[in-house]
Amino acid sequence: MINPWKRLEQLLPQDPLLVGDVIAHNIDGTSTVQLLDGRELRVRGQTVAVGQKAFIQGGEIRGQAPNLAVSQITV
């Protein structure tokens, strides 16, 4: 019998898609990005300008994210 939980886990992405603000480009071709929760990550790529939002997945910038308002809801 197949475990339904294991089957569900297989459908979920292993590397979540994150959104953050690019705060610096580094000389080694990486960028420093600040996530919405305040954490800073160093990720590969410099395709998004400093001050813009970026999609990050798997430690790499995947592209520019739209600059939309952010709301946080506590449940």
C-alpha positions in Angstrom: 0.0 0.0 0.0 1.3 3.5 -0.9 1.7 6.0 1.9 -0.5 9.1 1.0 1.8 11.4 3.0 4.9 10.2 1.1 3.0 10.7 -2.2 2.1 14.2 -1.3 5.7 15.0 -0.3 6.8 13.9 -3.8 4.5 16.6 -5.3 5.9 19.4 -3.3 9.0 21.3 -4.6 12.2 20.5 -2.9 13.5 24.1 -3.3 10.8 26.7 -2.5 10.5 29.8 -4.6 11.5 32.8 -2.5 11.1 36.6 -3.0 13.6 39.1 -1.7 15.2 42.6 -2.3 18.5 42.7 -4.0 20.7 44.8 -1.7 24.1 44.3 -3.3 26.1 42.8 -6.2 29.3 41.1 -5.1 32.5 41.0 -7.1 32.4 37.2 -7.4 29.2 37.2 -9.5 26.8 36.7 -6.6 24.2 39.0 -5.1 23.1 39.6 -1.5 19.4 39.4 -1.1 17.2 40.3 1.9 14.2 38.1 2.2 10.8 39.3 3.5 11.5 37.9 7.0 14.7 39.9 7.2 17.2 37.2 6.6 20.0 37.9 4.1 21.2 35.3 1.6 24.1 35.3 -0.8 22.9 33.8 -4.1 24.3 33.2 -7.6 23.6 35.7 -10.3 23.3 39.4 -10.9 20.5 39.6 -13.4 18.3 41.8 -11.2 19.4 45.4 -10.3 20.1 46.5 -6.8 16.9 47.8 -5.2 14.6 45.5 -7.2 12.8 42.3 -6.0 14.0 39.0 -7.3 12.7 35.4 -7.4 15.3 33.0 -5.7 15.2 29.3 -6.0 18.0 26.8 -5.3 20.5 29.5 -4.3 20.2 31.3 -7.6 18.3 34.3 -8.9 15.6 33.1 -11.3 14.4 36.5 -12.5 12.9 39.8 -11.5 9.8 39.7 -9.2 7.0 42.4 -9.5 7.2 45.1 -6.9 3.9 44.6 -5.1 2.7 45.6 -1.7 3.3 42.9 1.0 0.8 42.0 3.7 1.5 39.8 6.6 -1.4 38.0 8.4 -1.0 36.1 11.6 -3.4 33.2 12.2 
